[in-house]
Amino acid sequence: MEKDSIAVGLDIGTTKIVVMIGKKNEYGKLEILGLGKSKSLGVARGVVNNITQTIQSIQQAVQEAEQNSGYRINDVVVGIAGQHIRSMQHSDYISRNNPEEVIGDADIDMLIGQVHKLAMLPGEEIIHVLPQEFKIDGQSEIKEPIGMYGGRLESSFHIVVGQASSIRNVGRCIKSSGLDLSGLTLEPLASADAVLSQEEKEAGVALIDIGGGTTDLAIFKDGIIRHTAVIPFGGNVITEDIKEGCSIIEKQAELLKVKFGSAWPGENKDNEIVSIPGLRGREPKEISLKNLSKIIHARVVEIIEQVFAEIKAYGHEDPRKKLIAGIVLTGGGAQLQHIKQLVEYITGMDTRIGYPNEHLAGNSNEDISSPLYATAVGLVMNSLRNNTKSATPLVELQKPVVPQYVPRQAPVVNHVPEPEPEPEHELETVAAHVPEKVVQESTEKRVKRSFFDKYIDKIKDFLDNAE
């Protein structure tokens, strides 16, 4: 049952690794049970480049999350990002043998199968196949083709492609950390789930997730994903610029950026100065905040201009493709002072900062509703949709028999309710009807789910055979 589902998301970032455990409360909101965070070692621009260090970082974050929550983690949904990710648009069709039969799941699967035969560059694999609109016998703009009649079934797809070796390296790190991989999703799509409303997706919106090593972009219009891109720059290059420009060490540069940094130089007066302690007894170093802002401004402008070029490439200037809801900024970089105003100035589009608190329970820790954790929250939401039990209470593991779980193990399908059934039996009766909902799920959701099941199995087989 979804009420008892415990979901775990793993965000492998360039600067930090986050493990988040959550479940849905009685109001349908996400209740965070535990959070583990560790410094990310062995990851550069979203790509694993040191397996051993990455495994250690994952294990550290997992251990912290388990201690905070009192749960043992079994499997995780992991986010995929990195400079190797690219996306493309593709249209394909099938001719049906019998147009007098209604279109069913088998026809959609056949169409998806054709997309998988597309020739990719050496070493690349398809990660996501996201259906957009369908067309039946020339009739366009069909969102749900199942149950309709027709001879020619056509569809446009948004395809996300990545390096197979990079994805397998992530799988290897998770398996070596003692965890199972229950799902893979593109990080900008996870962030979008956490911070965007359905109205924004309908109106047209660009989500910009500014992380440590990469800046991810996801564009939605008419409720459908239209474009994704990964820019290989993030908060790390800003820190690097401050380090070089002010001749200080990286740790000091990061602190300066977080505490005093601004993307708008005009906000600082010439006489505003911060003093940095000298190394090993050397004289303190004085740094002008105006100069600091100029260094940050130059790099942020470069990142935003690259993202804006992608938004233009999608076709934002076409009146039919206009993004009415503008831009939503999220990720750690969205916390930089005055970045919202700078993005509005460069792009001329309405901008807001995206917080994941809309989906979180009211009693959630304030830190968790920061843009920093938007991807992790989205990954937990993704895991909840799979209806999995990704973590087990440690109390349950310590005691072989837990009385309150015994009634749930009894078969309930043929259960004849008594005049006044126990509350647990009522819940079990509801659980017996859950498959009916699954039958009614939309084509888009079913395609995503069946594709991921196959893709995860493919990665698991590879890892098992590589032992």
Wavefront OBJ file of the C-alpha trace (Angstrom):
o trace
v 0.000 0.000 0.000
v 1.156 3.516 -0.755
v 0.543 4.528 2.873
v 3.168 2.016 3.977
v 5.574 2.692 1.096
v 8.963 3.881 2.268
v 10.867 5.568 -0.552
v 14.568 6.388 -0.832
v 16.174 8.844 -3.260
v 19.925 9.084 -3.921
v 21.267 12.295 -5.472
v 24.892 11.816 -6.583
v 26.043 15.381 -7.128
v 29.426 16.915 -7.899
v 29.719 18.665 -4.519
v 27.441 16.579 -2.290
v 25.744 13.181 -2.093
v 22.279 13.207 -0.514
v 20.264 10.198 0.665
v 16.644 10.977 1.584
v 14.102 8.575 3.126
v 10.419 9.525 3.008
v 6.828 8.334 3.041
v 3.408 9.831 2.383
v 1.436 11.029 5.391
v -2.367 10.830 5.742
v -2.772 14.093 3.786
v -0.801 12.804 0.784
v 2.207 15.019 1.576
v 5.792 13.804 1.725
v 7.117 13.224 5.236
v 10.927 13.080 5.394
v 12.013 10.362 7.841
v 15.760 10.748 7.459
v 18.417 12.679 5.567
v 22.072 11.811 5.039
v 24.599 14.098 3.394
v 28.289 13.671 2.601
v 30.922 15.546 0.608
v 31.043 14.116 -2.884
v 34.465 12.691 -3.684
v 35.163 11.001 -6.995
v 32.511 12.867 -9.052
v 33.354 15.597 -11.592
v 30.640 17.491 -13.489
v 28.060 14.863 -12.606
v 30.190 11.940 -13.845
v 31.854 9.317 -11.596
v 35.629 9.409 -12.114
v 36.726 7.534 -8.959
v 34.635 4.481 -8.039
v 36.252 3.857 -4.612
v 35.807 7.433 -3.352
v 32.226 7.603 -4.651
v 31.330 4.330 -2.857
v 32.766 5.707 0.407
v 30.772 8.945 0.039
v 27.543 7.026 -0.706
v 28.072 4.707 2.286
v 28.699 7.697 4.561
v 25.470 9.428 3.452
v 23.490 6.153 3.724
v 24.797 5.516 7.242
v 23.793 9.033 8.366
v 20.296 8.678 6.853
v 19.815 5.285 8.553
v 20.910 6.671 11.940
v 18.600 9.707 11.628
v 15.564 7.686 10.567
v 15.844 4.321 12.349
v 15.400 2.537 8.980
v 17.663 0.137 7.058
v 17.890 1.120 3.377
v 17.408 -1.704 0.835
v 17.183 0.017 -2.553
v 17.294 3.523 -4.050
v 16.077 5.576 -7.005
v 19.116 7.426 -8.347
v 19.349 10.610 -10.408
v 21.416 10.707 -13.607
v 23.049 13.929 -14.808
v 26.410 14.972 -16.210
v 27.888 16.519 -19.314
v 27.427 13.277 -21.301
v 23.610 13.705 -21.324
v 21.954 14.950 -24.506
v 18.401 14.953 -25.795
v 16.733 14.735 -29.197
v 13.286 14.818 -30.805
v 12.138 11.889 -32.934
v 8.922 10.881 -34.688
v 8.029 7.311 -35.606
v 4.993 5.325 -36.758
v 3.643 1.793 -37.177
v 1.057 0.451 -39.613
v -1.446 -1.810 -37.855
v -2.580 -5.092 -39.447
v -6.209 -4.682 -38.408
v -7.507 -1.077 -38.201
v -10.875 -2.474 -36.985
v -9.293 -3.485 -33.644
v -8.858 -0.910 -30.902
v -5.329 0.338 -30.190
v -3.881 -1.382 -27.113
v -0.727 -1.634 -25.025
v 0.911 -4.003 -27.534
v 0.730 -1.326 -30.277
v 2.354 1.293 -28.025
v 5.080 -1.213 -27.065
v 5.733 -1.959 -30.756
v 6.107 1.771 -31.473
v 8.480 2.204 -28.501
v 10.442 -0.850 -29.719
v 11.090 0.906 -33.033
v 12.486 3.945 -31.217
v 14.987 1.675 -29.450
v 16.362 0.589 -32.821
v 17.608 4.129 -33.501
v 21.318 4.266 -34.239
v 23.177 6.063 -31.434
v 26.761 7.289 -31.334
v 29.306 4.652 -30.142
v 29.025 4.030 -26.401
v 25.662 5.808 -26.024
v 22.400 4.380 -24.710
v 18.832 5.657 -24.542
v 17.921 6.545 -20.937
v 14.439 8.072 -21.325
v 11.813 7.683 -24.050
v 9.128 10.259 -23.248
v 6.034 10.166 -25.508
v 4.592 13.529 -26.506
v 1.542 13.743 -28.789
v 0.169 10.800 -30.764
v -1.327 10.915 -34.255
v -3.833 8.355 -35.586
v -4.557 8.251 -39.341
v -3.514 11.897 -39.632
v -5.590 13.086 -36.661
v -3.098 14.942 -34.469
v -2.813 16.145 -30.841
v -4.042 12.878 -29.292
v -2.701 12.417 -25.751
v -4.341 9.029 -25.001
v -4.456 6.680 -28.025
v -5.497 3.484 -26.186
v -9.073 2.462 -26.985
v -9.196 4.319 -30.324
v -9.412 2.842 -33.853
v -6.945 3.441 -36.681
v -4.475 1.914 -39.140
v -1.455 4.213 -38.751
v -0.261 5.063 -35.242
v 2.305 7.832 -35.108
v 3.999 9.630 -32.206
v 6.634 12.229 -31.448
v 9.121 11.340 -28.706
v 11.562 13.212 -26.521
v 14.593 10.940 -26.203
v 17.308 11.407 -23.568
v 20.639 9.762 -24.359
v 23.714 9.211 -22.165
v 27.043 7.379 -22.101
v 26.476 3.712 -21.206
v 29.769 3.504 -19.293
v 28.845 6.482 -17.061
v 25.466 4.947 -16.192
v 27.037 1.538 -15.473
v 29.656 3.178 -13.235
v 26.833 4.696 -11.167
v 25.183 1.254 -10.987
v 28.497 -0.302 -9.892
v 28.893 2.295 -7.080
v 25.366 1.624 -5.789
v 25.768 -2.165 -5.880
v 29.194 -1.997 -4.180
v 27.647 0.205 -1.466
v 25.365 -2.741 -0.548
v 22.222 -1.274 -2.150
v 19.883 -2.321 -4.974
v 18.984 0.011 -7.835
v 15.191 0.343 -8.059
v 14.984 3.228 -10.536
v 16.880 5.716 -12.693
v 15.653 9.168 -13.637
v 17.099 12.271 -15.220
v 17.848 14.800 -12.455
v 16.141 17.815 -14.093
v 12.944 15.706 -14.389
v 13.159 14.823 -10.669
v 13.687 18.503 -9.773
v 10.717 19.427 -11.977
v 8.462 17.006 -10.054
v 9.506 18.662 -6.794
v 9.198 22.369 -7.648
v 6.864 22.841 -10.653
v 3.068 22.956 -10.565
v 0.907 21.338 -13.260
v -0.360 24.822 -14.253
v 3.219 25.962 -14.949
v 3.896 22.873 -17.061
v 0.726 23.570 -19.066
v 1.498 27.277 -19.574
v 5.135 26.633 -20.526
v 8.087 26.848 -18.140
v 11.875 26.402 -18.137
v 13.347 24.784 -15.029
v 17.010 25.695 -14.431
v 18.707 23.554 -11.771
v 22.086 25.122 -10.904
v 24.134 22.403 -9.197
v 27.759 22.158 -8.134
v 29.172 20.726 -11.369
v 26.380 21.096 -13.940
v 23.380 23.293 -14.720
v 20.376 21.224 -15.844
v 17.534 22.519 -17.993
v 14.053 21.043 -18.519
v 11.422 22.798 -20.651
v 7.706 21.950 -20.397
v 4.814 23.149 -22.569
v 1.183 21.896 -22.656
v 2.046 19.594 -19.751
v 4.649 17.714 -21.843
v 8.463 17.672 -21.591
v 9.768 19.431 -24.717
v 13.501 19.897 -24.226
v 16.273 18.890 -21.808
v 19.928 19.915 -21.683
v 22.905 19.692 -19.337
v 25.357 22.636 -19.297
v 28.778 21.498 -17.939
v 29.135 24.501 -15.588
v 27.808 25.073 -12.073
v 28.621 26.546 -8.682
v 32.076 24.939 -8.662
v 33.408 27.129 -11.484
v 32.207 30.245 -9.620
v 34.151 29.080 -6.527
v 37.198 28.364 -8.739
v 37.026 31.884 -10.213
v 36.867 33.446 -6.719
v 39.839 31.312 -5.632
v 41.934 32.449 -8.615
v 40.740 36.066 -8.600
v 41.287 36.647 -4.883
v 44.314 34.320 -4.449
v 42.741 32.361 -1.587
v 42.155 28.654 -0.879
v 39.041 26.817 -2.109
v 37.437 26.472 1.330
v 37.637 30.255 1.887
v 36.335 30.930 -1.639
v 33.269 28.734 -1.029
v 32.544 30.467 2.304
v 32.897 33.901 0.672
v 30.503 32.928 -2.119
v 27.849 31.551 0.266
v 28.024 34.288 2.930
v 28.828 37.468 0.984
v 28.420 36.554 -2.699
v 26.019 38.427 -4.981
v 25.304 38.109 -8.694
v 24.657 41.856 -8.993
v 27.786 44.050 -8.439
v 25.807 47.305 -8.173
v 24.426 46.219 -4.779
v 27.811 46.504 -3.030
v 29.450 49.795 -1.990
v 33.137 50.399 -2.751
v 34.090 50.535 0.931
v 32.557 47.134 1.860
v 35.480 44.857 2.704
v 35.765 41.398 4.264
v 38.938 40.191 5.989
v 40.172 36.621 5.350
v 42.578 35.017 7.876
v 46.089 34.507 6.501
v 47.656 31.056 6.117
v 50.058 29.836 8.845
v 50.554 33.198 10.598
v 50.540 35.344 7.444
v 48.808 38.729 7.376
v 44.987 38.673 6.885
v 43.825 39.357 3.323
v 41.243 42.089 2.673
v 38.799 41.524 -0.163
v 36.371 44.082 -1.613
v 32.810 42.750 -1.838
v 32.316 44.756 -5.041
v 35.201 42.890 -6.693
v 33.844 39.586 -5.348
v 30.447 40.335 -6.931
v 32.092 41.250 -10.248
v 33.867 37.850 -10.366
v 30.608 35.993 -9.557
v 28.571 38.144 -11.977
v 30.871 37.391 -14.943
v 30.577 33.608 -14.502
v 26.830 33.556 -13.720
v 26.155 35.651 -16.856
v 28.078 33.052 -18.914
v 26.036 30.155 -17.428
v 22.670 31.928 -17.889
v 23.507 32.917 -21.489
v 24.278 29.279 -22.348
v 20.986 28.167 -20.795
v 19.115 30.955 -22.621
v 20.671 29.772 -25.918
v 19.112 26.325 -25.229
v 15.726 27.960 -24.469
v 15.941 29.824 -27.805
v 16.962 26.579 -29.567
v 13.721 25.010 -28.282
v 11.837 27.852 -30.024
v 10.694 30.120 -27.169
v 10.503 33.099 -29.544
v 7.804 31.327 -31.601
v 4.435 32.609 -30.251
v 3.033 29.033 -30.217
v 5.967 27.788 -28.111
v 6.169 30.777 -25.762
v 6.933 29.891 -22.140
v 4.222 31.900 -20.379
v 5.248 30.814 -16.850
v 8.842 31.939 -17.495
v 11.766 30.441 -15.560
v 12.009 28.565 -12.251
v 15.460 28.481 -10.623
v 16.393 25.684 -8.217
v 19.454 23.813 -6.942
v 22.179 25.140 -4.634
v 23.120 27.912 -7.091
v 19.609 29.385 -6.848
v 20.462 30.536 -3.297
v 22.983 33.084 -4.612
v 21.847 36.633 -3.801
v 20.197 38.636 -6.619
v 20.441 35.740 -9.122
v 16.685 35.997 -9.798
v 17.041 39.661 -10.838
v 20.052 38.867 -13.058
v 18.197 36.031 -14.852
v 15.195 38.320 -15.462
v 17.539 41.032 -16.803
v 19.354 38.683 -19.235
v 16.333 36.698 -20.489
v 13.453 39.166 -20.071
v 11.375 36.279 -18.659
v 9.476 36.121 -15.359
v 11.578 34.204 -12.822
v 10.985 32.682 -9.403
v 13.040 30.515 -7.030
v 11.683 26.938 -6.831
v 11.307 25.427 -3.355
v 10.184 21.793 -2.892
v 8.047 22.702 0.175
v 4.725 22.433 -1.732
v 4.943 18.614 -1.590
v 6.443 18.380 1.904
v 4.512 17.794 5.146
v 3.909 20.908 7.255
v 6.225 19.803 10.065
v 9.249 19.329 7.757
v 12.625 20.753 8.726
v 13.207 24.160 7.141
v 16.569 23.021 5.700
v 14.878 20.274 3.630
v 12.620 22.818 1.860
v 15.744 24.544 0.472
v 16.308 24.523 -3.339
v 19.480 22.557 -2.491
v 17.364 19.420 -1.883
v 14.895 19.802 -4.781
v 16.405 16.891 -6.758
v 16.477 14.563 -3.717
v 12.803 15.352 -2.918
v 11.887 14.667 -6.572
v 13.709 11.307 -6.498
v 11.808 10.274 -3.328
v 8.521 11.235 -5.048
v 9.595 9.152 -8.058
v 10.306 6.170 -5.777
v 6.908 6.545 -4.049
v 5.155 6.205 -7.418
v 6.780 2.767 -7.768
v 4.981 1.809 -4.530
v 8.102 0.119 -3.153
v 9.284 -0.552 0.365
v 12.840 0.709 -0.072
v 13.660 0.766 3.650
v 12.814 -1.453 6.640
v 12.455 -0.203 10.246
v 15.448 -1.345 12.312
v 13.017 -2.420 15.066
v 11.417 -4.832 12.592
v 14.824 -6.240 11.658
v 15.798 -6.821 15.303
v 12.619 -8.717 16.210
v 11.896 -11.792 14.066
v 8.134 -11.581 14.657
v 6.340 -8.263 14.868
v 2.691 -8.845 15.931
v 1.157 -5.871 14.093
v 2.517 -7.135 10.732
v 1.049 -10.666 11.038
v -2.521 -9.837 9.843
v -1.106 -8.193 6.678
v 0.557 -11.484 5.634
v -2.760 -13.324 5.441
v -4.369 -13.541 1.963
v -7.117 -10.947 1.753
v -8.471 -11.382 -1.784
v -11.101 -13.964 -0.762
v -11.670 -12.424 2.673
v -15.384 -12.163 3.561
v -15.802 -9.036 5.703
v -17.489 -9.410 9.076
v -20.307 -7.021 10.050
v -17.807 -4.715 11.789
v -14.368 -5.298 10.221
v -11.150 -4.264 11.928
v -9.530 -1.065 10.546
v -6.588 -3.124 9.209
v -8.962 -5.348 7.200
v -10.550 -2.261 5.674
v -7.108 -1.117 4.571
v -6.341 -4.563 3.151
v -9.603 -4.544 1.175
v -8.552 -1.219 -0.348
v -5.141 -2.714 -1.158
v -6.811 -5.566 -3.044
v -8.323 -3.005 -5.447
v -5.082 -1.138 -6.189
v -4.415 -3.055 -9.468
v -7.616 -1.509 -10.934
v -5.949 1.919 -10.678
v -2.851 0.623 -12.423
v -4.951 -0.520 -15.401
v -6.350 3.028 -15.746
v -2.986 4.835 -15.680
v -2.154 7.039 -18.634
v -0.142 5.818 -21.612
v 2.678 8.252 -20.794
v 3.069 6.928 -17.220
v 2.776 3.281 -18.304
v 5.386 3.723 -21.054
v 7.815 5.359 -18.609
v 7.268 2.627 -16.022
v 7.599 -0.368 -18.386
v 10.659 1.149 -20.065
v 12.410 1.757 -16.734
v 11.639 -1.769 -15.536
v 13.399 -3.127 -18.643
v 16.280 -0.650 -18.398
v 16.964 -1.363 -14.705
v 16.893 -5.133 -15.430
v 19.401 -4.540 -18.252
v 21.814 -2.708 -15.899
v 21.379 -5.355 -13.172
v 22.172 -8.131 -15.669
v 25.279 -6.257 -16.791
v 26.497 -5.776 -13.198
v 25.818 -9.429 -12.308
v 27.705 -10.674 -15.362
v 30.600 -8.280 -14.698
v 31.355 -9.889 -11.314
l 1 2 3 4 5 6 7 8 9 10 11 12 13 14 15 16 17 18 19 20 21 22 23 24 25 26 27 28 29 30 31 32 33 34 35 36 37 38 39 40 41 42 43 44 45 46 47 48 49 50 51 52 53 54 55 56 57 58 59 60 61 62 63 64 65 66 67 68 69 70 71 72 73 74 75 76 77 78 79 80 81 82 83 84 85 86 87 88 89 90 91 92 93 94 95 96 97 98 99 100 101 102 103 104 105 106 107 108 109 110 111 112 113 114 115 116 117 118 119 120 121 122 123 124 125 126 127 128 129 130 131 132 133 134 135 136 137 138 139 140 141 142 143 144 145 146 147 148 149 150 151 152 153 154 155 156 157 158 159 160 161 162 163 164 165 166 167 168 169 170 171 172 173 174 175 176 177 178 179 180 181 182 183 184 185 186 187 188 189 190 191 192 193 194 195 196 197 198 199 200 201 202 203 204 205 206 207 208 209 210 211 212 213 214 215 216 217 218 219 220 221 222 223 224 225 226 227 228 229 230 231 232 233 234 235 236 237 238 239 240 241 242 243 244 245 246 247 248 249 250 251 252 253 254 255 256 257 258 259 260 261 262 263 264 265 266 267 268 269 270 271 272 273 274 275 276 277 278 279 280 281 282 283 284 285 286 287 288 289 290 291 292 293 294 295 296 297 298 299 300 301 302 303 304 305 306 307 308 309 310 311 312 313 314 315 316 317 318 319 320 321 322 323 324 325 326 327 328 329 330 331 332 333 334 335 336 337 338 339 340 341 342 343 344 345 346 347 348 349 350 351 352 353 354 355 356 357 358 359 360 361 362 363 364 365 366 367 368 369 370 371 372 373 374 375 376 377 378 379 380 381 382 383 384 385 386 387 388 389 390 391 392 393 394 395 396 397 398 399 400 401 402 403 404 405 406 407 408 409 410 411 412 413 414 415 416 417 418 419 420 421 422 423 424 425 426 427 428 429 430 431 432 433 434 435 436 437 438 439 440 441 442 443 444 445 446 447 448 449 450 451 452 453 454 455 456 457 458 459 460 461 462 463 464 465 466 467
